[in-house]
């Protein structure tokens, strides 16, 4: 089922694409096709073509791991339908770590048909692939890489359609200190750029608020966290889970409760996967609104869930990231072909109005999403409950 989720067939894709029509409008390009001459000298139109790579998981520990690839495919189908273009997708798997992602980046960079990239999916993968894509002047728009340092200038072709952790960390800190009135906060993280970067920001916020905070690292692959749990302050009343794995977070909370420890728990956006992280009463953040309830989602989300199965927060940003790359590709079109040089030049000024993310997608000079924010949800018995 996991790999099958990559595909949409028959009625599913037709209905889904039809419902997406008008759901977020891109800036119009100069034309949707390039003029040419037919065999008899008559003026004809050539549909703009080119290939857009996607670096995202095909599958993994759960069917939701394929969600970004699914939504990127649907987004490009919809874009082609609305604009009369003939852009194609080149899916590259990111299920097996940095070595695979680097190989994917090298393959896309070597393929001259590829004019832009959606992804990579994580901050760690972006740091691995970014220098390769930069060297090839191949611009890339991530739907989910949030580490702050990615836009410090080292990656010239990197953009993201979600807010970074400098926005997420204060959001989590406010919940811990202001909403939950935490008196002693514990931060649990793991060793990757996403988890440690987010933990650094939360720790800074909590310390500035004058609240005592301790920090502990775990391995997401471990099955038993009793040794770490035994070292946590007995009076800690808020635990921040700055973890990249919802499965590890679920195990940690279950083992805390089994040990008779029941503080308030707050997780970052990586834990916004209800099928895998669902302790009732815990809080999670998301870089998009819950599209099942947002007007931007509407009937399409219900249909998407019927076609693909589980819905995760990463879907909408993948749809938006593909819209951005395809719009820039259309702007670059000459003689029926998009160019990677043109996409590189067009991306800074590309704007998607009223996107499925609940806001316009446009970029600041350092390639951040302008006016990005994070949303907070509390996990209820059956679903998420919006907090703010």
Sine and cosine of phi, psi and omega as CSV:
sin_phi,cos_phi,sin_psi,cos_psi,sin_omega,cos_omega
0.00,0.00,-0.56,0.83,-0.09,-1.00
-0.88,0.48,-0.76,0.65,-0.01,-1.00
-0.96,0.29,-0.49,0.87,0.04,-1.00
-0.90,0.44,-0.42,0.91,-0.01,-1.00
-0.92,0.40,-0.28,0.96,0.02,-1.00
-0.94,0.35,-0.30,0.95,-0.16,-0.99
-0.94,-0.34,0.59,-0.80,0.18,-0.98
-0.86,-0.51,0.76,-0.65,-0.06,-1.00
-0.77,-0.64,0.33,-0.94,0.18,-0.98
0.80,0.60,-0.70,-0.71,-0.11,-0.99
-0.87,0.50,-0.55,0.84,-0.06,-1.00
-0.83,0.56,-0.79,0.61,-0.05,-1.00
-0.93,0.37,-0.59,0.81,0.00,-1.00
-0.90,0.44,-0.75,0.66,-0.01,-1.00
-0.91,0.41,-0.65,0.76,-0.03,-1.00
-0.91,0.42,-0.71,0.70,0.01,-1.00
-0.90,0.43,-0.63,0.77,0.02,-1.00
-0.88,0.48,-0.66,0.75,-0.01,-1.00
-0.94,0.35,-0.49,0.87,-0.02,-1.00
-0.96,0.27,-0.32,0.95,-0.08,-1.00
-0.82,0.57,0.79,-0.61,0.01,-1.00
1.00,0.10,0.01,1.00,-0.03,-1.00
-1.00,0.02,0.98,0.18,-0.10,-1.00
0.99,-0.11,0.86,-0.52,-0.06,-1.00
-0.92,-0.40,0.73,-0.69,0.04,-1.00
-1.00,0.04,0.35,-0.94,0.08,-1.00
-0.89,0.45,0.66,-0.75,0.00,-1.00
-0.92,0.39,0.65,-0.76,0.12,-0.99
-0.98,0.17,0.01,-1.00,0.00,-1.00
-0.92,0.39,-0.48,0.88,0.04,-1.00
-0.26,-0.96,0.40,-0.92,0.06,-1.00
-1.00,-0.05,-0.06,1.00,0.05,-1.00
-0.43,-0.90,0.35,-0.94,-0.02,-1.00
-0.98,-0.22,0.65,-0.76,0.02,-1.00
-0.93,0.36,0.53,-0.85,0.09,-1.00
-0.47,-0.88,-0.05,-1.00,0.00,-1.00
-0.89,-0.46,0.72,-0.69,0.04,-1.00
-0.98,0.19,-0.03,-1.00,-0.06,-1.00
-0.88,0.47,-0.49,0.87,-0.02,-1.00
-0.98,-0.19,0.26,0.96,0.05,-1.00
1.00,0.09,0.05,1.00,-0.02,-1.00
-0.98,0.19,0.44,-0.90,0.01,-1.00
-0.97,0.24,0.78,-0.62,0.03,-1.00
-0.76,-0.65,0.22,-0.97,0.03,-1.00
-0.94,-0.34,0.66,-0.75,0.09,-1.00
-0.95,-0.32,0.81,-0.58,0.06,-1.00
-0.91,0.42,0.67,-0.74,0.00,-1.00
-0.93,0.36,0.72,-0.70,-0.02,-1.00
-0.78,-0.63,0.20,-0.98,-0.02,-1.00
0.41,-0.91,0.18,-0.98,-0.04,-1.00
-0.89,-0.46,0.69,-0.73,0.05,-1.00
-0.90,-0.44,0.86,-0.51,0.03,-1.00
-0.98,0.18,0.47,-0.88,0.11,-0.99
-0.74,-0.67,0.86,-0.51,0.06,-1.00
-0.96,-0.28,0.98,-0.21,-0.05,-1.00
-0.35,-0.94,0.33,-0.94,-0.02,-1.00
-0.90,0.43,0.66,-0.75,0.19,-0.98
-0.98,0.19,-0.59,0.81,-0.06,-1.00
-0.28,-0.96,-0.12,-0.99,0.00,-1.00
0.15,-0.99,-0.70,-0.72,-0.05,-1.00
-0.98,0.20,-0.20,0.98,-0.09,-1.00
-0.41,-0.91,0.47,-0.88,-0.02,-1.00
-0.89,0.46,-0.35,0.94,0.02,-1.00
-0.93,0.36,-0.24,0.97,0.02,-1.00
-0.91,0.43,-0.38,0.93,0.01,-1.00
-1.00,0.02,0.08,1.00,-0.17,-0.99
-0.89,0.45,-0.62,0.78,-0.03,-1.00
-0.92,0.39,-0.67,0.75,0.03,-1.00
-0.90,0.44,-0.65,0.76,0.02,-1.00
-0.86,0.52,-0.77,0.64,-0.08,-1.00
-0.94,0.33,-0.55,0.84,0.07,-1.00
-0.89,0.45,-0.65,0.76,0.03,-1.00
-0.89,0.45,-0.73,0.68,-0.01,-1.00
-0.89,0.45,-0.63,0.77,0.00,-1.00
-0.88,0.47,-0.70,0.72,-0.02,-1.00
-0.94,0.35,-0.62,0.78,0.08,-1.00
-0.85,0.53,-0.70,0.72,-0.03,-1.00
-0.92,0.40,-0.65,0.76,0.00,-1.00
-0.89,0.46,-0.71,0.70,0.03,-1.00
-0.87,0.50,-0.66,0.75,-0.01,-1.00
-0.90,0.43,-0.68,0.73,-0.06,-1.00
-0.96,0.28,-0.51,0.86,-0.16,-0.99
-0.93,-0.38,-0.01,1.00,0.00,-1.00
0.93,0.38,0.39,0.92,-0.01,-1.00
-1.00,-0.02,0.15,-0.99,-0.02,-1.00
-0.76,-0.66,0.70,0.71,0.03,-1.00
-0.96,0.28,0.58,-0.81,-0.01,-1.00
-0.88,-0.47,0.41,-0.91,-0.01,-1.00
-0.97,-0.23,0.62,-0.78,0.11,-0.99
-0.86,-0.51,1.00,-0.10,-0.06,-1.00
-0.97,0.22,0.74,-0.68,0.02,-1.00
-0.80,-0.59,0.80,-0.60,-0.12,-0.99
-0.96,0.29,0.64,-0.76,0.08,-1.00
-0.81,-0.58,0.45,0.89,-0.08,-1.00
-0.97,0.24,-0.43,0.90,-0.22,-0.98
-0.93,-0.37,0.33,0.95,0.17,-0.99
0.98,-0.22,-0.17,-0.99,-0.19,-0.98
-0.91,0.42,-0.64,0.77,-0.02,-1.00
-0.88,0.48,-0.68,0.73,0.02,-1.00
-0.91,0.42,-0.64,0.77,-0.01,-1.00
-0.92,0.39,-0.64,0.77,0.06,-1.00
-0.89,0.46,-0.67,0.74,0.04,-1.00
-0.89,0.45,-0.62,0.78,0.04,-1.00
-0.89,0.45,-0.69,0.72,0.01,-1.00
-0.89,0.45,-0.66,0.75,0.02,-1.00
-0.90,0.44,-0.65,0.76,-0.01,-1.00
-0.91,0.41,-0.67,0.74,0.02,-1.00
-0.92,0.39,-0.66,0.75,0.00,-1.00
-0.89,0.47,-0.57,0.82,-0.04,-1.00
-0.98,0.20,-0.32,0.95,-0.04,-1.00
-1.00,0.01,0.96,-0.27,-0.09,-1.00
-0.92,0.39,-0.25,0.97,0.07,-1.00
-0.96,0.28,-0.36,0.93,-0.06,-1.00
-0.99,0.16,0.83,-0.55,-0.09,-1.00
-0.94,-0.33,-0.25,0.97,0.01,-1.00
-0.20,-0.98,0.19,-0.98,-0.10,-0.99
-0.69,-0.72,0.67,-0.75,0.23,-0.97
-0.99,-0.14,0.81,-0.59,-0.06,-1.00
0.92,-0.38,-0.19,-0.98,-0.08,1.00
-0.91,0.42,0.12,-0.99,-0.17,-0.99
-0.99,0.11,-0.50,0.86,-0.05,-1.00
-0.84,-0.55,0.24,-0.97,0.03,-1.00
-0.91,0.43,-0.67,0.74,0.01,-1.00
-0.89,0.46,-0.69,0.72,0.03,-1.00
-0.92,0.40,-0.57,0.82,0.02,-1.00
-0.91,0.42,-0.67,0.75,0.04,-1.00
-0.90,0.43,-0.52,0.85,0.01,-1.00
-0.97,0.26,-0.71,0.71,-0.11,-0.99
-1.00,0.04,-0.46,0.89,-0.14,-0.99
-0.80,0.60,-0.77,0.63,-0.01,-1.00
-0.86,0.51,-0.56,0.83,0.02,-1.00
-0.93,0.36,-0.70,0.71,0.01,-1.00
-0.93,0.37,-0.62,0.78,0.04,-1.00
-0.87,0.50,-0.70,0.71,-0.03,-1.00
-0.88,0.48,-0.48,0.88,0.00,-1.00
-1.00,-0.04,0.07,1.00,-0.06,-1.00
0.82,0.57,0.68,0.73,-0.03,-1.00
-0.93,-0.36,0.97,-0.24,-0.07,-1.00
-0.94,0.33,0.53,-0.85,-0.09,-1.00
-0.63,-0.78,0.68,-0.73,-0.09,-1.00
-0.86,-0.52,0.93,-0.38,-0.05,-1.00
-1.00,0.05,0.65,-0.76,0.10,-1.00
-1.00,0.02,-0.07,1.00,-0.16,-0.99
-0.38,-0.93,0.08,1.00,0.03,-1.00
-0.99,0.11,0.89,-0.45,-0.19,-0.98
-0.90,-0.44,-0.04,1.00,-0.01,-1.00
-0.86,0.52,0.73,-0.68,-0.10,-0.99
-0.86,0.51,-0.63,0.78,-0.15,-0.99
-0.93,0.36,-0.21,0.98,-0.05,-1.00
-0.90,0.44,-0.38,0.92,0.01,-1.00
-0.94,-0.34,0.47,0.88,0.01,-1.00
-1.00,0.09,0.09,1.00,0.06,-1.00
0.94,-0.34,-0.24,0.97,-0.05,-1.00
-0.96,0.29,-0.43,0.90,-0.03,-1.00
-0.91,-0.41,0.98,-0.18,-0.15,-0.99
-0.97,0.24,-0.39,0.92,-0.04,-1.00
-0.98,-0.21,0.14,0.99,-0.10,-0.99
-1.00,0.03,0.71,-0.70,0.14,-0.99
-0.71,-0.71,0.35,-0.94,0.12,-0.99
-0.61,-0.79,0.50,-0.86,-0.04,-1.00
-0.97,-0.25,0.26,0.97,0.06,-1.00
-0.78,-0.62,0.37,-0.93,0.05,-1.00
-0.93,0.37,0.43,-0.90,-0.01,-1.00
-1.00,-0.03,-0.02,-1.00,-0.10,-0.99
-0.95,0.31,-0.20,0.98,0.12,-0.99
-0.94,0.34,-0.30,0.95,0.11,-0.99
-1.00,-0.08,-0.64,0.76,-0.02,-1.00
-0.92,0.38,-0.68,0.73,-0.07,-1.00
-0.86,0.51,-0.74,0.67,0.07,-1.00
-0.90,0.44,-0.52,0.85,0.05,-1.00
-0.88,0.48,-0.74,0.68,0.04,-1.00
-0.91,0.42,-0.67,0.74,0.01,-1.00
-0.87,0.49,-0.65,0.76,0.01,-1.00
-0.90,0.43,-0.63,0.78,0.05,-1.00
-0.89,0.46,-0.71,0.70,-0.05,-1.00
-0.90,0.43,-0.70,0.71,-0.14,-0.99
-1.00,-0.07,-0.72,0.70,-0.12,-0.99
-1.00,0.04,-0.73,0.69,-0.06,-1.00
-0.98,0.18,-0.72,0.69,-0.05,-1.00
-1.00,-0.04,-0.11,0.99,0.03,-1.00
0.82,0.57,0.68,0.73,-0.02,-1.00
-0.88,0.48,0.69,-0.73,0.02,-1.00
-0.98,-0.22,-0.42,0.91,0.08,-1.00
-0.51,-0.86,0.87,-0.49,-0.13,-0.99
-0.94,-0.33,0.67,-0.74,0.12,-0.99
-0.91,-0.41,0.70,-0.72,0.08,-1.00
-0.91,-0.40,0.80,-0.60,0.06,-1.00
-0.94,-0.35,0.82,-0.57,0.03,-1.00
-0.72,-0.70,0.08,-1.00,0.09,-1.00
-0.74,-0.67,0.19,-0.98,-0.18,-0.98
-1.00,0.10,0.98,0.22,0.28,-0.96
-0.49,-0.87,0.21,-0.98,-0.16,-0.99
-0.90,0.43,-0.57,0.82,0.04,-1.00
-0.90,0.43,-0.82,0.58,-0.12,-0.99
-0.91,0.42,-0.70,0.71,-0.04,-1.00
-0.95,0.32,-0.61,0.79,0.03,-1.00
-0.89,0.45,-0.70,0.72,0.04,-1.00
-0.91,0.42,-0.68,0.73,0.01,-1.00
-0.88,0.48,-0.63,0.77,0.04,-1.00
-0.86,0.51,-0.70,0.71,-0.02,-1.00
-0.92,0.39,-0.66,0.75,0.02,-1.00
-0.91,0.42,-0.69,0.72,0.01,-1.00
-0.86,0.51,-0.68,0.73,0.02,-1.00
-0.88,0.47,-0.69,0.73,-0.01,-1.00
-0.89,0.45,-0.73,0.68,-0.06,-1.00
-0.91,0.42,-0.66,0.75,0.02,-1.00
-0.90,0.44,-0.66,0.75,0.02,-1.00
-0.90,0.45,-0.48,0.88,0.03,-1.00
-0.98,0.20,-0.07,1.00,0.04,-1.00
0.99,0.17,0.34,0.94,-0.02,-1.00
-0.98,-0.21,0.74,-0.67,0.03,-1.00
-0.88,0.48,0.66,-0.75,-0.03,-1.00
-0.61,-0.79,0.66,-0.75,0.13,-0.99
-0.84,-0.54,0.38,-0.93,-0.10,-0.99
-0.73,-0.69,0.66,-0.75,-0.07,-1.00
-0.64,-0.77,0.63,-0.78,-0.01,-1.00
-0.96,-0.29,0.66,-0.76,0.08,-1.00
-0.81,-0.58,0.26,-0.96,0.14,-0.99
-1.00,-0.09,0.76,-0.65,-0.01,-1.00
-0.94,0.35,-0.30,0.95,0.02,-1.00
-1.00,0.05,-0.16,0.99,-0.02,-1.00
-0.95,0.30,0.48,-0.88,0.03,-1.00
-0.97,-0.23,-0.38,0.93,-0.07,-1.00
-0.83,-0.55,0.87,-0.49,-0.02,-1.00
-0.93,-0.36,0.30,0.95,-0.09,-1.00
-0.88,0.47,-0.55,0.83,0.00,-1.00
-0.92,0.40,-0.63,0.77,0.04,-1.00
-0.94,0.34,-0.69,0.72,-0.03,-1.00
-0.86,0.51,-0.60,0.80,-0.02,-1.00
-0.91,0.42,-0.39,0.92,-0.03,-1.00
-1.00,-0.02,-0.13,0.99,-0.05,-1.00
-0.96,0.29,0.59,-0.81,0.03,-1.00
-0.82,0.57,0.72,-0.70,-0.06,-1.00
-0.89,0.45,-0.45,0.89,-0.06,-1.00
-0.98,-0.18,0.24,0.97,0.06,-1.00
-0.91,0.42,0.80,-0.59,-0.06,-1.00
-0.94,-0.34,-0.13,0.99,0.08,-1.00
-0.68,-0.73,0.77,-0.64,0.06,-1.00
-0.88,-0.48,0.86,-0.51,0.06,-1.00
-1.00,-0.08,0.83,-0.56,-0.01,-1.00
-0.98,-0.18,1.00,0.01,0.03,-1.00
-1.00,-0.03,0.96,0.28,-0.13,-0.99
-0.84,-0.55,0.52,-0.86,0.01,-1.00
-1.00,-0.01,-0.11,0.99,-0.05,-1.00
-0.86,-0.52,0.90,-0.44,0.08,-1.00
-0.90,0.43,-0.48,0.88,0.01,-1.00
-0.92,0.38,-0.69,0.72,0.04,-1.00
-0.90,0.43,-0.65,0.76,0.02,-1.00
-0.89,0.46,-0.66,0.75,0.03,-1.00
-0.88,0.48,-0.71,0.71,0.02,-1.00
-0.89,0.46,-0.67,0.74,-0.04,-1.00
-0.89,0.45,-0.72,0.69,0.00,-1.00
-0.89,0.45,-0.69,0.72,0.01,-1.00
-0.87,0.50,-0.65,0.76,-0.01,-1.00
-0.96,0.29,-0.54,0.84,0.11,-0.99
-0.87,0.49,-0.74,0.67,-0.03,-1.00
-0.91,0.41,-0.62,0.78,0.03,-1.00
-0.90,0.44,-0.45,0.89,0.03,-1.00
-1.00,0.06,0.10,1.00,0.01,-1.00
0.99,0.14,0.28,0.96,0.00,-1.00
-0.97,-0.24,0.81,-0.59,-0.06,-1.00
-0.66,-0.75,0.87,0.50,0.10,-1.00
-0.97,0.26,0.04,-1.00,0.17,-0.99
-0.98,0.22,0.63,-0.78,0.00,-1.00
-0.90,-0.43,0.66,-0.75,0.06,-1.00
-0.74,-0.67,0.79,-0.61,0.01,-1.00
-0.90,-0.44,0.40,-0.92,0.06,-1.00
-0.98,0.18,-0.05,-1.00,-0.11,-0.99
-0.90,0.44,-0.41,0.91,0.03,-1.00
-0.90,0.43,-0.30,0.96,-0.02,-1.00
-0.99,-0.11,0.06,1.00,-0.02,-1.00
-0.99,0.16,0.91,0.42,0.03,-1.00
-0.63,-0.78,1.00,-0.07,-0.21,-0.98
-0.87,0.49,-0.51,0.86,-0.01,-1.00
-0.93,0.38,-0.31,0.95,-0.11,-0.99
-0.86,-0.50,-0.41,0.91,0.06,-1.00
-0.74,-0.67,0.95,-0.32,-0.14,-0.99
-0.55,-0.84,0.58,0.81,0.07,-1.00
-0.91,0.41,0.84,-0.54,-0.04,-1.00
-0.88,0.47,0.76,-0.65,0.00,-1.00
0.99,-0.11,-0.27,0.96,0.03,-1.00
-0.96,0.28,0.40,-0.92,0.02,-1.00
-0.94,-0.33,0.55,-0.84,0.09,-1.00
-0.66,-0.75,0.44,-0.90,0.07,-1.00
-0.96,-0.28,0.34,-0.94,0.02,-1.00
-0.57,-0.82,0.63,-0.78,0.02,-1.00
-1.00,0.07,0.07,1.00,0.16,-0.99
-0.68,-0.73,0.36,-0.93,0.15,-0.99
-0.92,0.40,0.37,-0.93,0.08,-1.00
-0.93,0.38,0.96,-0.27,-0.15,-0.99
-0.90,0.43,-0.33,0.94,0.04,-1.00
-0.92,0.39,-0.40,0.92,-0.02,-1.00
-0.94,-0.35,-0.31,0.95,-0.03,-1.00
-0.98,0.21,0.56,-0.83,0.03,-1.00
-0.87,0.49,-0.40,0.92,0.02,-1.00
-0.93,0.37,-0.39,0.92,-0.01,-1.00
-0.99,0.10,-0.90,0.44,0.08,-1.00
0.81,0.58,-0.58,-0.81,-0.13,-0.99
-0.90,0.44,-0.48,0.88,-0.08,-1.00
-0.89,0.46,-0.58,0.82,-0.03,-1.00
-0.93,0.37,-0.64,0.77,0.03,-1.00
-0.89,0.45,-0.66,0.75,0.03,-1.00
-0.92,0.39,-0.67,0.75,0.02,-1.00
-0.84,0.54,-0.70,0.71,-0.01,-1.00
-0.90,0.44,-0.59,0.81,0.03,-1.00
-0.92,0.39,-0.58,0.82,-0.03,-1.00
-0.98,0.18,-0.74,0.68,-0.16,-0.99
-0.99,-0.16,-0.40,0.92,-0.10,-1.00
0.97,-0.24,-0.77,-0.63,-0.14,-0.99
-0.90,0.44,0.53,-0.85,0.03,-1.00
-0.92,-0.39,0.73,-0.69,0.04,-1.00
-0.80,-0.60,0.27,-0.96,-0.08,-1.00
-0.91,0.42,-0.32,0.95,-0.09,-1.00
-0.98,0.20,-0.13,0.99,-0.07,-1.00
-0.93,0.36,-0.78,0.62,-0.04,-1.00
-0.84,0.55,-0.73,0.68,0.04,-1.00
-0.88,0.48,-0.56,0.83,0.05,-1.00
-0.92,0.40,-0.63,0.78,0.08,-1.00
-0.87,0.49,-0.73,0.68,-0.02,-1.00
-0.92,0.40,-0.64,0.77,0.01,-1.00
-0.89,0.46,-0.65,0.76,0.04,-1.00
-0.92,0.40,-0.64,0.77,0.07,-1.00
-0.84,0.54,-0.68,0.73,-0.03,-1.00
-0.89,0.45,-0.76,0.65,-0.04,-1.00
-0.91,0.42,-0.67,0.74,-0.01,-1.00
-0.91,0.41,-0.61,0.80,0.03,-1.00
-0.90,0.43,-0.70,0.72,0.05,-1.00
-0.90,0.44,-0.60,0.80,0.03,-1.00
-0.90,0.43,-0.65,0.76,0.02,-1.00
-0.90,0.43,-0.65,0.76,0.05,-1.00
-0.87,0.48,-0.51,0.86,-0.07,-1.00
-1.00,0.10,-0.07,1.00,-0.19,-0.98
-0.91,0.42,0.77,-0.64,0.09,-1.00
-0.66,-0.75,0.77,-0.63,0.01,-1.00
0.81,0.59,0.63,0.77,0.07,-1.00
0.98,0.17,0.12,0.99,-0.04,-1.00
-0.77,-0.64,0.73,-0.68,0.19,-0.98
-0.98,0.19,0.37,-0.93,0.01,-1.00
-0.76,-0.65,0.53,-0.85,0.03,-1.00
-0.93,0.36,-0.53,0.85,0.07,-1.00
-0.89,0.45,-0.66,0.75,0.01,-1.00
-0.92,0.39,-0.62,0.79,0.05,-1.00
-0.90,0.44,-0.68,0.73,0.02,-1.00
-0.84,0.55,-0.68,0.73,-0.03,-1.00
-0.97,0.24,-0.54,0.84,-0.10,-0.99
-0.99,0.14,-0.45,0.89,-0.13,-0.99
-0.85,0.52,-0.66,0.75,-0.04,-1.00
-0.84,0.54,-0.53,0.85,-0.03,-1.00
-0.98,-0.18,0.11,0.99,-0.03,-1.00
-0.97,0.23,0.65,-0.76,-0.02,-1.00
-0.65,-0.76,0.72,-0.69,0.11,-0.99
-0.94,-0.35,0.92,-0.40,-0.05,-1.00
-0.99,0.14,0.63,-0.77,0.08,-1.00
0.75,0.66,0.81,0.59,-0.09,-1.00
-0.95,0.32,0.16,-0.99,0.03,-1.00
-0.91,0.42,-0.24,0.97,0.03,-1.00
-0.98,0.17,0.01,1.00,0.04,-1.00
1.00,0.07,0.17,0.98,0.03,-1.00
-0.39,-0.92,0.20,-0.98,0.14,-0.99
-0.92,0.39,0.59,-0.81,0.17,-0.99
-0.98,-0.19,0.91,-0.40,0.12,-0.99
-0.48,-0.88,0.30,-0.95,-0.21,-0.98
-0.90,-0.44,0.55,-0.83,0.16,-0.99
-0.98,0.21,0.17,-0.99,0.01,-1.00
-0.85,0.53,-0.42,0.91,0.03,-1.00
-0.99,-0.12,0.31,0.95,0.15,-0.99
0.96,0.27,0.34,0.94,0.12,-0.99
-1.00,0.05,0.38,-0.92,0.14,-0.99
-0.93,0.36,0.82,-0.58,0.01,-1.00
-0.94,0.33,0.75,-0.66,0.06,-1.00
0.88,0.47,0.54,0.84,0.05,-1.00
-0.94,0.34,0.46,-0.89,0.00,-1.00
-0.53,-0.85,0.20,-0.98,0.10,-0.99
-0.89,-0.45,0.50,-0.87,-0.01,-1.00
-0.92,-0.39,0.53,-0.85,-0.03,-1.00
-0.91,-0.42,0.71,-0.71,0.02,-1.00
-0.77,-0.64,0.52,-0.85,0.14,-0.99
-0.96,-0.28,0.67,-0.74,-0.02,-1.00
-0.99,0.13,0.87,-0.49,0.04,-1.00
-1.00,-0.08,-0.11,-0.99,-0.02,-1.00
-0.88,0.48,-0.50,0.87,-0.08,-1.00
-0.80,-0.60,-0.26,0.97,-0.14,-0.99
-0.25,-0.97,-0.01,-1.00,0.06,-1.00
-0.99,0.17,0.54,-0.84,0.09,-1.00
-0.87,-0.49,0.85,-0.52,-0.06,-1.00
-0.92,0.38,0.72,-0.69,0.01,-1.00
-0.95,-0.30,-0.75,0.66,0.00,-1.00
0.24,-0.97,0.00,0.00,0.00,0.00
